[in-house]
Amino acid sequence: MDYVIAVFVSVLMLGGSIFALTAAIGIVRLPDLYTRMHAASKTGTVGAGLIFLAIGVHSGDVATFVRAFAGIAFFVLTAPISAHLLARASHQVGYPLHEKTVQDELQSYEEG
């Protein structure tokens, strides 16, 4: 049974690391603030959640698992909201979108 738990924890850690790496690559490679923020908030949240879940399962302690689950809930609730607020504030102060952006949905929202 210990072997099965170790494999499960390893898969969770590997998956979380891949998502975290994808978020880091997205931050470096994407063209503007808005797409970078999207990569950081979505994939970073999933990566951190998987790693927290791996920590909780590996510990074998209910108290540690509850703390890890609370960390997951905190990330899921705060990261997308903070990214949305930062993007909206950036748009309001005039941070430009990438020149290949097709549609500015916030522009029509702020005018109306």
Residue, then its C-alpha position, 0 to 999 in steps of 0.5 A: m500500500d505504501y508503494v501505491i501512495a508513493v506512486f500517487v504522490s509522485v504523479l501529483m508532484l509531477g503533474g503540479s510541476i508540469f503545470a508550474l513550468t507551463a505557467a513560468i513559460g507562459i509568463v516569459r513567452l506571452p506577449d502582453l500583461y493580460t495573457r501573462m496574467h492568464a497563464a500565471s493565474k490559471t496554470g499556476t493555481v492548478g500546479a500549486g493545488l496538485i502540489f498541495l494535494a501531494i503534500g497532504v496525501h504524503s503526510g498521512d496526517v489528517a491535520t496536515f491534509v486539512r491544511a493542504f486542502a485549505g491552501i488549495a481552497f485559498f488558491v482557487l478562491t484568490a488567484p483568479i479574482s486577483a488576476h481579474l482585478l489586476a487586469r481590470a486596473s491595468h486596462q483602466v490606467g491604459y496598459p495597451l493590449h498586444e497589437k494582434t488582439v482581436q477584441d477588447e471586451l473591457q472597452s465596450y463594458e467601460e464605455g456603456 
